[in-house]
Amino acid sequence: MLESWFSAPASDLPAVERSPENQQKVDMQTADLALYHYDSCMFCARVRKAIATLNLKIELRDVMRDAGHRRELEQGGGRSTVPCLRIGLGENGKWMYESADIIAYLTKRFGAGQGATSA
Ligand SMILES: N[C@@H](CCC(=O)N[C@@H](CS)C(=O)NCC(=O)O)C(=O)O
């Protein structure tokens, strides 16, 4: 079971395609998102794969390679667990933990049907 979990796709989503105008709008909407993660974290890998499938430009902040990113995560989100998606900036920023919640949030906000089509 564990093996199938590892080899399972991050989601059942088809790849997303957008017109240049819609992609530009989405890029603006993702400009204040950041994913705190690290390379060898399997939960992070699932989220990174969903981000790629959804064709999103989301800044990746590696907490193993950058102590500043780790500090931001601990201070902003309250704990060091990854993956964590920072949504928004400053005091209005929200910190979303749990890979499944992050994937569901991104899919609902940016998935096919939200100005995007499946490839
Ligand atoms: N249920 C969580 C599991 C997250 C998790 O266990 N992350 C590990 C890395 S793979 C972690 O950050 N552990 C260190 C910590 O919790 O501070 C999810 O799906 O996101």
The ligand as an SDF file (V2000), in Angstrom:
LIG
                    3D

 20 19  0  0  0  0  0  0  0  0999 V2000
    0.0140   15.0830    6.9220 N   0  0  0  0  0  0  0  0  0  0  0  0
    1.0340   16.0300    6.5320 C   0  0  0  0  0  0  0  0  0  0  0  0
    2.4060   15.4200    6.8090 C   0  0  0  0  0  0  0  0  0  0  0  0
    3.5290   16.4420    6.7180 C   0  0  0  0  0  0  0  0  0  0  0  0
    4.8320   15.8970    7.2800 C   0  0  0  0  0  0  0  0  0  0  0  0
    4.8660   14.8830    8.0040 O   0  0  0  0  0  0  0  0  0  0  0  0
    5.9200   16.5860    6.9400 N   0  0  0  0  0  0  0  0  0  0  0  0
    7.2250   16.2240    7.4510 C   0  0  0  0  0  0  0  0  0  0  0  0
    8.2340   16.1640    6.3140 C   0  0  0  0  0  0  0  0  0  0  0  0
    7.8530   14.8780    5.1330 S   0  0  0  0  0  0  0  0  0  0  0  0
    7.7180   17.2980    8.3940 C   0  0  0  0  0  0  0  0  0  0  0  0
    7.6580   18.4790    8.0790 O   0  0  0  0  0  0  0  0  0  0  0  0
    8.2150   16.9050    9.5760 N   0  0  0  0  0  0  0  0  0  0  0  0
    8.8680   17.8450   10.4910 C   0  0  0  0  0  0  0  0  0  0  0  0
    7.9270   18.5920   11.3850 C   0  0  0  0  0  0  0  0  0  0  0  0
    6.7380   18.2350   11.4950 O   0  0  0  0  0  0  0  0  0  0  0  0
    8.3740   19.5800   11.9870 O   0  0  0  0  0  0  0  0  0  0  0  0
    0.8560   16.4190    5.0530 C   0  0  0  0  0  0  0  0  0  0  0  0
    0.2630   15.6230    4.2980 O   0  0  0  0  0  0  0  0  0  0  0  0
    1.2690   17.5060    4.6630 O   0  0  0  0  0  0  0  0  0  0  0  0
  1  2  1  0
  2  3  1  0
  2 18  1  0
  3  4  1  0
  4  5  1  0
  5  6  2  0
  5  7  1  0
  7  8  1  0
  8  9  1  0
  8 11  1  0
  9 10  1  0
 11 12  2  0
 11 13  1  0
 13 14  1  0
 14 15  1  0
 15 16  2  0
 15 17  1  0
 18 19  2  0
 18 20  1  0
M  END
$$$$
